[in-house]
Amino acid sequence: MIRVDANVILRYLLGDHPEHSEQAAEIIDRFSVFVSGEVLCEVVYVLSGVYSVDRAVI
């Protein structure tokens, strides 16, 4: 199992950086990953605060 941080999850969800998003997708698709509660909180914080994604969508 691979532990991933918020950056990997964000690149995977947003697809906003072609090279990094592709690498994130490969990691998530190929391996069993562990995402801590703290990482999930950071992802929600960044999506809602930086990218203005509605929490209902998140």
mmCIF file of the N, C-alpha and C atoms, coordinates in Angstrom:
data_MODEL
# 
_entry.id   MODEL 
# 
loop_
_atom_site.group_PDB 
_atom_site.id 
_atom_site.type_symbol 
_atom_site.label_atom_id 
_atom_site.label_alt_id 
_atom_site.label_comp_id 
_atom_site.label_asym_id 
_atom_site.label_entity_id 
_atom_site.label_seq_id 
_atom_site.pdbx_PDB_ins_code 
_atom_site.Cartn_x 
_atom_site.Cartn_y 
_atom_site.Cartn_z 
_atom_site.occupancy 
_atom_site.B_iso_or_equiv 
_atom_site.pdbx_formal_charge 
_atom_site.auth_seq_id 
_atom_site.auth_comp_id 
_atom_site.auth_asym_id 
_atom_site.auth_atom_id 
_atom_site.pdbx_PDB_model_num 
ATOM 1   N N  . MET A 1 1  ? 0.848   -1.171 0.000   1.00 0.00 ? 1  MET A N  1 
ATOM 2   C CA . MET A 1 1  ? 0.000   0.000  0.000   1.00 0.00 ? 1  MET A CA 1 
ATOM 3   C C  . MET A 1 1  ? 0.895   1.236  0.000   1.00 0.00 ? 1  MET A C  1 
ATOM 4   N N  . ILE A 1 2  ? 0.489   2.219  -0.793  1.00 0.00 ? 2  ILE A N  1 
ATOM 5   C CA . ILE A 1 2  ? 1.257   3.457  -0.919  1.00 0.00 ? 2  ILE A CA 1 
ATOM 6   C C  . ILE A 1 2  ? 0.484   4.587  -0.252  1.00 0.00 ? 2  ILE A C  1 
ATOM 7   N N  . ARG A 1 3  ? 1.181   5.341  0.562   1.00 0.00 ? 3  ARG A N  1 
ATOM 8   C CA . ARG A 1 3  ? 0.576   6.505  1.211   1.00 0.00 ? 3  ARG A CA 1 
ATOM 9   C C  . ARG A 1 3  ? 0.737   7.695  0.271   1.00 0.00 ? 3  ARG A C  1 
ATOM 10  N N  . VAL A 1 4  ? -0.360  8.393  -0.020  1.00 0.00 ? 4  VAL A N  1 
ATOM 11  C CA . VAL A 1 4  ? -0.287  9.550  -0.913  1.00 0.00 ? 4  VAL A CA 1 
ATOM 12  C C  . VAL A 1 4  ? -0.643  10.819 -0.149  1.00 0.00 ? 4  VAL A C  1 
ATOM 13  N N  . ASP A 1 5  ? -0.106  11.934 -0.626  1.00 0.00 ? 5  ASP A N  1 
ATOM 14  C CA . ASP A 1 5  ? -0.407  13.210 0.010   1.00 0.00 ? 5  ASP A CA 1 
ATOM 15  C C  . ASP A 1 5  ? -1.458  13.972 -0.793  1.00 0.00 ? 5  ASP A C  1 
ATOM 16  N N  . ALA A 1 6  ? -1.800  15.141 -0.311  1.00 0.00 ? 6  ALA A N  1 
ATOM 17  C CA . ALA A 1 6  ? -2.864  15.935 -0.927  1.00 0.00 ? 6  ALA A CA 1 
ATOM 18  C C  . ALA A 1 6  ? -2.545  16.302 -2.374  1.00 0.00 ? 6  ALA A C  1 
ATOM 19  N N  . ASN A 1 7  ? -1.293  16.544 -2.681  1.00 0.00 ? 7  ASN A N  1 
ATOM 20  C CA . ASN A 1 7  ? -0.929  16.934 -4.043  1.00 0.00 ? 7  ASN A CA 1 
ATOM 21  C C  . ASN A 1 7  ? -1.279  15.852 -5.056  1.00 0.00 ? 7  ASN A C  1 
ATOM 22  N N  . VAL A 1 8  ? -1.065  14.609 -4.707  1.00 0.00 ? 8  VAL A N  1 
ATOM 23  C CA . VAL A 1 8  ? -1.392  13.507 -5.618  1.00 0.00 ? 8  VAL A CA 1 
ATOM 24  C C  . VAL A 1 8  ? -2.899  13.457 -5.848  1.00 0.00 ? 8  VAL A C  1 
ATOM 25  N N  . ILE A 1 9  ? -3.673  13.555 -4.780  1.00 0.00 ? 9  ILE A N  1 
ATOM 26  C CA . ILE A 1 9  ? -5.131  13.526 -4.895  1.00 0.00 ? 9  ILE A CA 1 
ATOM 27  C C  . ILE A 1 9  ? -5.629  14.721 -5.707  1.00 0.00 ? 9  ILE A C  1 
ATOM 28  N N  . LEU A 1 10 ? -5.094  15.901 -5.433  1.00 0.00 ? 10 LEU A N  1 
ATOM 29  C CA . LEU A 1 10 ? -5.528  17.104 -6.154  1.00 0.00 ? 10 LEU A CA 1 
ATOM 30  C C  . LEU A 1 10 ? -5.198  17.025 -7.641  1.00 0.00 ? 10 LEU A C  1 
ATOM 31  N N  . ARG A 1 11 ? -3.998  16.572 -7.990  1.00 0.00 ? 11 ARG A N  1 
ATOM 32  C CA . ARG A 1 11 ? -3.651  16.450 -9.414  1.00 0.00 ? 11 ARG A CA 1 
ATOM 33  C C  . ARG A 1 11 ? -4.576  15.452 -10.091 1.00 0.00 ? 11 ARG A C  1 
ATOM 34  N N  . TYR A 1 12 ? -4.883  14.356 -9.402  1.00 0.00 ? 12 TYR A N  1 
ATOM 35  C CA . TYR A 1 12 ? -5.776  13.327 -9.940  1.00 0.00 ? 12 TYR A CA 1 
ATOM 36  C C  . TYR A 1 12 ? -7.174  13.899 -10.171 1.00 0.00 ? 12 TYR A C  1 
ATOM 37  N N  . LEU A 1 13 ? -7.705  14.617 -9.209  1.00 0.00 ? 13 LEU A N  1 
ATOM 38  C CA . LEU A 1 13 ? -9.064  15.146 -9.314  1.00 0.00 ? 13 LEU A CA 1 
ATOM 39  C C  . LEU A 1 13 ? -9.178  16.308 -10.291 1.00 0.00 ? 13 LEU A C  1 
ATOM 40  N N  . LEU A 1 14 ? -8.178  17.188 -10.286 1.00 0.00 ? 14 LEU A N  1 
ATOM 41  C CA . LEU A 1 14 ? -8.268  18.408 -11.081 1.00 0.00 ? 14 LEU A CA 1 
ATOM 42  C C  . LEU A 1 14 ? -7.752  18.243 -12.511 1.00 0.00 ? 14 LEU A C  1 
ATOM 43  N N  . GLY A 1 15 ? -6.773  17.384 -12.702 1.00 0.00 ? 15 GLY A N  1 
ATOM 44  C CA . GLY A 1 15 ? -6.206  17.203 -14.038 1.00 0.00 ? 15 GLY A CA 1 
ATOM 45  C C  . GLY A 1 15 ? -5.624  18.479 -14.613 1.00 0.00 ? 15 GLY A C  1 
ATOM 46  N N  . ASP A 1 16 ? -5.143  19.357 -13.739 1.00 0.00 ? 16 ASP A N  1 
ATOM 47  C CA . ASP A 1 16 ? -4.706  20.685 -14.175 1.00 0.00 ? 16 ASP A CA 1 
ATOM 48  C C  . ASP A 1 16 ? -3.226  20.783 -14.540 1.00 0.00 ? 16 ASP A C  1 
ATOM 49  N N  . HIS A 1 17 ? -2.499  19.728 -14.380 1.00 0.00 ? 17 HIS A N  1 
ATOM 50  C CA . HIS A 1 17 ? -1.080  19.707 -14.763 1.00 0.00 ? 17 HIS A CA 1 
ATOM 51  C C  . HIS A 1 17 ? -0.854  18.394 -15.505 1.00 0.00 ? 17 HIS A C  1 
ATOM 52  N N  . PRO A 1 18 ? -0.774  18.449 -16.833 1.00 0.00 ? 18 PRO A N  1 
ATOM 53  C CA . PRO A 1 18 ? -0.764  17.213 -17.635 1.00 0.00 ? 18 PRO A CA 1 
ATOM 54  C C  . PRO A 1 18 ? 0.189   16.126 -17.148 1.00 0.00 ? 18 PRO A C  1 
ATOM 55  N N  . GLU A 1 19 ? 1.438   16.463 -16.937 1.00 0.00 ? 19 GLU A N  1 
ATOM 56  C CA . GLU A 1 19 ? 2.416   15.435 -16.553 1.00 0.00 ? 19 GLU A CA 1 
ATOM 57  C C  . GLU A 1 19 ? 2.130   14.897 -15.147 1.00 0.00 ? 19 GLU A C  1 
ATOM 58  N N  . HIS A 1 20 ? 1.924   15.799 -14.196 1.00 0.00 ? 20 HIS A N  1 
ATOM 59  C CA . HIS A 1 20 ? 1.690   15.370 -12.816 1.00 0.00 ? 20 HIS A CA 1 
ATOM 60  C C  . HIS A 1 20 ? 0.349   14.663 -12.663 1.00 0.00 ? 20 HIS A C  1 
ATOM 61  N N  . SER A 1 21 ? -0.656  15.129 -13.386 1.00 0.00 ? 21 SER A N  1 
ATOM 62  C CA . SER A 1 21 ? -1.975  14.493 -13.312 1.00 0.00 ? 21 SER A CA 1 
ATOM 63  C C  . SER A 1 21 ? -1.925  13.075 -13.863 1.00 0.00 ? 21 SER A C  1 
ATOM 64  N N  . GLU A 1 22 ? -1.177  12.886 -14.926 1.00 0.00 ? 22 GLU A N  1 
ATOM 65  C CA . GLU A 1 22 ? -1.022  11.547 -15.508 1.00 0.00 ? 22 GLU A CA 1 
ATOM 66  C C  . GLU A 1 22 ? -0.300  10.615 -14.536 1.00 0.00 ? 22 GLU A C  1 
ATOM 67  N N  . GLN A 1 23 ? 0.745   11.126 -13.896 1.00 0.00 ? 23 GLN A N  1 
ATOM 68  C CA . GLN A 1 23 ? 1.481   10.316 -12.924 1.00 0.00 ? 23 GLN A CA 1 
ATOM 69  C C  . GLN A 1 23 ? 0.609   9.978  -11.713 1.00 0.00 ? 23 GLN A C  1 
ATOM 70  N N  . ALA A 1 24 ? -0.183  10.944 -11.258 1.00 0.00 ? 24 ALA A N  1 
ATOM 71  C CA . ALA A 1 24 ? -1.081  10.701 -10.124 1.00 0.00 ? 24 ALA A CA 1 
ATOM 72  C C  . ALA A 1 24 ? -2.111  9.636  -10.480 1.00 0.00 ? 24 ALA A C  1 
ATOM 73  N N  . ALA A 1 25 ? -2.666  9.718  -11.677 1.00 0.00 ? 25 ALA A N  1 
ATOM 74  C CA . ALA A 1 25 ? -3.653  8.727  -12.118 1.00 0.00 ? 25 ALA A CA 1 
ATOM 75  C C  . ALA A 1 25 ? -3.028  7.340  -12.193 1.00 0.00 ? 25 ALA A C  1 
ATOM 76  N N  . GLU A 1 26 ? -1.803  7.268  -12.666 1.00 0.00 ? 26 GLU A N  1 
ATOM 77  C CA . GLU A 1 26 ? -1.124  5.972  -12.760 1.00 0.00 ? 26 GLU A CA 1 
ATOM 78  C C  . GLU A 1 26 ? -0.926  5.358  -11.371 1.00 0.00 ? 26 GLU A C  1 
ATOM 79  N N  . ILE A 1 27 ? -0.522  6.176  -10.420 1.00 0.00 ? 27 ILE A N  1 
ATOM 80  C CA . ILE A 1 27 ? -0.328  5.682  -9.051  1.00 0.00 ? 27 ILE A CA 1 
ATOM 81  C C  . ILE A 1 27 ? -1.646  5.190  -8.471  1.00 0.00 ? 27 ILE A C  1 
ATOM 82  N N  . ILE A 1 28 ? -2.685  6.007  -8.592  1.00 0.00 ? 28 ILE A N  1 
ATOM 83  C CA . ILE A 1 28 ? -3.978  5.664  -7.993  1.00 0.00 ? 28 ILE A CA 1 
ATOM 84  C C  . ILE A 1 28 ? -4.613  4.471  -8.690  1.00 0.00 ? 28 ILE A C  1 
ATOM 85  N N  . ASP A 1 29 ? -4.448  4.375  -9.998  1.00 0.00 ? 29 ASP A N  1 
ATOM 86  C CA . ASP A 1 29 ? -5.050  3.273  -10.754 1.00 0.00 ? 29 ASP A CA 1 
ATOM 87  C C  . ASP A 1 29 ? -4.305  1.949  -10.573 1.00 0.00 ? 29 ASP A C  1 
ATOM 88  N N  . ARG A 1 30 ? -2.998  2.004  -10.360 1.00 0.00 ? 30 ARG A N  1 
ATOM 89  C CA . ARG A 1 30 ? -2.197  0.776  -10.310 1.00 0.00 ? 30 ARG A CA 1 
ATOM 90  C C  . ARG A 1 30 ? -2.015  0.198  -8.917  1.00 0.00 ? 30 ARG A C  1 
ATOM 91  N N  . PHE A 1 31 ? -2.066  1.039  -7.915  1.00 0.00 ? 31 PHE A N  1 
ATOM 92  C CA . PHE A 1 31 ? -1.723  0.603  -6.570  1.00 0.00 ? 31 PHE A CA 1 
ATOM 93  C C  . PHE A 1 31 ? -2.878  0.807  -5.598  1.00 0.00 ? 31 PHE A C  1 
ATOM 94  N N  . SER A 1 32 ? -2.804  0.065  -4.524  1.00 0.00 ? 32 SER A N  1 
ATOM 95  C CA . SER A 1 32 ? -3.694  0.309  -3.400  1.00 0.00 ? 32 SER A CA 1 
ATOM 96  C C  . SER A 1 32 ? -3.089  1.483  -2.634  1.00 0.00 ? 32 SER A C  1 
ATOM 97  N N  . VAL A 1 33 ? -3.871  2.541  -2.408  1.00 0.00 ? 33 VAL A N  1 
ATOM 98  C CA . VAL A 1 33 ? -3.326  3.732  -1.764  1.00 0.00 ? 33 VAL A CA 1 
ATOM 99  C C  . VAL A 1 33 ? -4.005  3.986  -0.422  1.00 0.00 ? 33 VAL A C  1 
ATOM 100 N N  . PHE A 1 34 ? -3.256  4.609  0.464   1.00 0.00 ? 34 PHE A N  1 
ATOM 101 C CA . PHE A 1 34 ? -3.766  5.026  1.763   1.00 0.00 ? 34 PHE A CA 1 
ATOM 102 C C  . PHE A 1 34 ? -3.799  6.541  1.784   1.00 0.00 ? 34 PHE A C  1 
ATOM 103 N N  . VAL A 1 35 ? -4.953  7.095  2.187   1.00 0.00 ? 35 VAL A N  1 
ATOM 104 C CA . VAL A 1 35 ? -5.110  8.540  2.326   1.00 0.00 ? 35 VAL A CA 1 
ATOM 105 C C  . VAL A 1 35 ? -5.533  8.804  3.770   1.00 0.00 ? 35 VAL A C  1 
ATOM 106 N N  . SER A 1 36 ? -4.720  9.547  4.491   1.00 0.00 ? 36 SER A N  1 
ATOM 107 C CA . SER A 1 36 ? -5.035  9.820  5.898   1.00 0.00 ? 36 SER A CA 1 
ATOM 108 C C  . SER A 1 36 ? -6.168  10.838 6.004   1.00 0.00 ? 36 SER A C  1 
ATOM 109 N N  . GLY A 1 37 ? -6.753  10.906 7.167   1.00 0.00 ? 37 GLY A N  1 
ATOM 110 C CA . GLY A 1 37 ? -7.796  11.897 7.425   1.00 0.00 ? 37 GLY A CA 1 
ATOM 111 C C  . GLY A 1 37 ? -7.283  13.314 7.257   1.00 0.00 ? 37 GLY A C  1 
ATOM 112 N N  . GLU A 1 38 ? -6.048  13.543 7.674   1.00 0.00 ? 38 GLU A N  1 
ATOM 113 C CA . GLU A 1 38 ? -5.450  14.868 7.536   1.00 0.00 ? 38 GLU A CA 1 
ATOM 114 C C  . GLU A 1 38 ? -5.316  15.260 6.073   1.00 0.00 ? 38 GLU A C  1 
ATOM 115 N N  . VAL A 1 39 ? -4.946  14.303 5.242   1.00 0.00 ? 39 VAL A N  1 
ATOM 116 C CA . VAL A 1 39 ? -4.816  14.572 3.805   1.00 0.00 ? 39 VAL A CA 1 
ATOM 117 C C  . VAL A 1 39 ? -6.186  14.886 3.211   1.00 0.00 ? 39 VAL A C  1 
ATOM 118 N N  . LEU A 1 40 ? -7.208  14.136 3.594   1.00 0.00 ? 40 LEU A N  1 
ATOM 119 C CA . LEU A 1 40 ? -8.558  14.419 3.098   1.00 0.00 ? 40 LEU A CA 1 
ATOM 120 C C  . LEU A 1 40 ? -9.008  15.819 3.496   1.00 0.00 ? 40 LEU A C  1 
ATOM 121 N N  . CYS A 1 41 ? -8.716  16.222 4.728   1.00 0.00 ? 41 CYS A N  1 
ATOM 122 C CA . CYS A 1 41 ? -9.066  17.576 5.169   1.00 0.00 ? 41 CYS A CA 1 
ATOM 123 C C  . CYS A 1 41 ? -8.343  18.626 4.340   1.00 0.00 ? 41 CYS A C  1 
ATOM 124 N N  . GLU A 1 42 ? -7.080  18.390 4.056   1.00 0.00 ? 42 GLU A N  1 
ATOM 125 C CA . GLU A 1 42 ? -6.310  19.336 3.241   1.00 0.00 ? 42 GLU A CA 1 
ATOM 126 C C  . GLU A 1 42 ? -6.870  19.423 1.824   1.00 0.00 ? 42 GLU A C  1 
ATOM 127 N N  . VAL A 1 43 ? -7.264  18.298 1.252   1.00 0.00 ? 43 VAL A N  1 
ATOM 128 C CA . VAL A 1 43 ? -7.848  18.289 -0.095  1.00 0.00 ? 43 VAL A CA 1 
ATOM 129 C C  . VAL A 1 43 ? -9.137  19.109 -0.105  1.00 0.00 ? 43 VAL A C  1 
ATOM 130 N N  . VAL A 1 44 ? -9.989  18.908 0.881   1.00 0.00 ? 44 VAL A N  1 
ATOM 131 C CA . VAL A 1 44 ? -11.240 19.675 0.969   1.00 0.00 ? 44 VAL A CA 1 
ATOM 132 C C  . VAL A 1 44 ? -10.933 21.158 1.126   1.00 0.00 ? 44 VAL A C  1 
ATOM 133 N N  . TYR A 1 45 ? -9.982  21.494 1.985   1.00 0.00 ? 45 TYR A N  1 
ATOM 134 C CA . TYR A 1 45 ? -9.605  22.885 2.218   1.00 0.00 ? 45 TYR A CA 1 
ATOM 135 C C  . TYR A 1 45 ? -9.116  23.548 0.926   1.00 0.00 ? 45 TYR A C  1 
ATOM 136 N N  . VAL A 1 46 ? -8.258  22.874 0.199   1.00 0.00 ? 46 VAL A N  1 
ATOM 137 C CA . VAL A 1 46 ? -7.704  23.441 -1.038  1.00 0.00 ? 46 VAL A CA 1 
ATOM 138 C C  . VAL A 1 46 ? -8.781  23.543 -2.116  1.00 0.00 ? 46 VAL A C  1 
ATOM 139 N N  . LEU A 1 47 ? -9.578  22.502 -2.280  1.00 0.00 ? 47 LEU A N  1 
ATOM 140 C CA . LEU A 1 47 ? -10.625 22.545 -3.303  1.00 0.00 ? 47 LEU A CA 1 
ATOM 141 C C  . LEU A 1 47 ? -11.621 23.665 -3.027  1.00 0.00 ? 47 LEU A C  1 
ATOM 142 N N  . SER A 1 48 ? -12.022 23.826 -1.772  1.00 0.00 ? 48 SER A N  1 
ATOM 143 C CA . SER A 1 48 ? -13.017 24.849 -1.455  1.00 0.00 ? 48 SER A CA 1 
ATOM 144 C C  . SER A 1 48 ? -12.409 26.242 -1.381  1.00 0.00 ? 48 SER A C  1 
ATOM 145 N N  . GLY A 1 49 ? -11.225 26.368 -0.810  1.00 0.00 ? 49 GLY A N  1 
ATOM 146 C CA . GLY A 1 49 ? -10.620 27.681 -0.615  1.00 0.00 ? 49 GLY A CA 1 
ATOM 147 C C  . GLY A 1 49 ? -9.877  28.229 -1.811  1.00 0.00 ? 49 GLY A C  1 
ATOM 148 N N  . VAL A 1 50 ? -9.068  27.414 -2.434  1.00 0.00 ? 50 VAL A N  1 
ATOM 149 C CA . VAL A 1 50 ? -8.232  27.873 -3.551  1.00 0.00 ? 50 VAL A CA 1 
ATOM 150 C C  . VAL A 1 50 ? -8.974  27.777 -4.878  1.00 0.00 ? 50 VAL A C  1 
ATOM 151 N N  . TYR A 1 51 ? -9.682  26.664 -5.088  1.00 0.00 ? 51 TYR A N  1 
ATOM 152 C CA . TYR A 1 51 ? -10.342 26.424 -6.366  1.00 0.00 ? 51 TYR A CA 1 
ATOM 153 C C  . TYR A 1 51 ? -11.832 26.756 -6.350  1.00 0.00 ? 51 TYR A C  1 
ATOM 154 N N  . SER A 1 52 ? -12.349 27.225 -5.218  1.00 0.00 ? 52 SER A N  1 
ATOM 155 C CA . SER A 1 52 ? -13.751 27.635 -5.066  1.00 0.00 ? 52 SER A CA 1 
ATOM 156 C C  . SER A 1 52 ? -14.748 26.563 -5.488  1.00 0.00 ? 52 SER A C  1 
ATOM 157 N N  . VAL A 1 53 ? -14.420 25.319 -5.204  1.00 0.00 ? 53 VAL A N  1 
ATOM 158 C CA . VAL A 1 53 ? -15.342 24.219 -5.482  1.00 0.00 ? 53 VAL A CA 1 
ATOM 159 C C  . VAL A 1 53 ? -16.348 24.171 -4.336  1.00 0.00 ? 53 VAL A C  1 
ATOM 160 N N  . ASP A 1 54 ? -17.628 24.126 -4.671  1.00 0.00 ? 54 ASP A N  1 
ATOM 161 C CA . ASP A 1 54 ? -18.688 24.077 -3.665  1.00 0.00 ? 54 ASP A CA 1 
ATOM 162 C C  . ASP A 1 54 ? -18.546 22.806 -2.833  1.00 0.00 ? 54 ASP A C  1 
ATOM 163 N N  . ARG A 1 55 ? -18.707 22.927 -1.537  1.00 0.00 ? 55 ARG A N  1 
ATOM 164 C CA . ARG A 1 55 ? -18.563 21.763 -0.654  1.00 0.00 ? 55 ARG A CA 1 
ATOM 165 C C  . ARG A 1 55 ? -19.555 20.663 -0.985  1.00 0.00 ? 55 ARG A C  1 
ATOM 166 N N  . ALA A 1 56 ? -20.716 21.012 -1.522  1.00 0.00 ? 56 ALA A N  1 
ATOM 167 C CA . ALA A 1 56 ? -21.693 19.989 -1.927  1.00 0.00 ? 56 ALA A CA 1 
ATOM 168 C C  . ALA A 1 56 ? -21.129 19.134 -3.058  1.00 0.00 ? 56 ALA A C  1 
ATOM 169 N N  . VAL A 1 57 ? -20.311 19.722 -3.905  1.00 0.00 ? 57 VAL A N  1 
ATOM 170 C CA . VAL A 1 57 ? -19.672 18.994 -5.006  1.00 0.00 ? 57 VAL A CA 1 
ATOM 171 C C  . VAL A 1 57 ? -18.542 18.124 -4.459  1.00 0.00 ? 57 VAL A C  1 
ATOM 172 N N  . ILE A 1 58 ? -17.810 18.658 -3.501  1.00 0.00 ? 58 ILE A N  1 
ATOM 173 C CA . ILE A 1 58 ? -16.700 17.915 -2.901  1.00 0.00 ? 58 ILE A CA 1 
ATOM 174 C C  . ILE A 1 58 ? -17.240 16.707 -2.185  1.00 0.00 ? 58 ILE A C  1 
# 
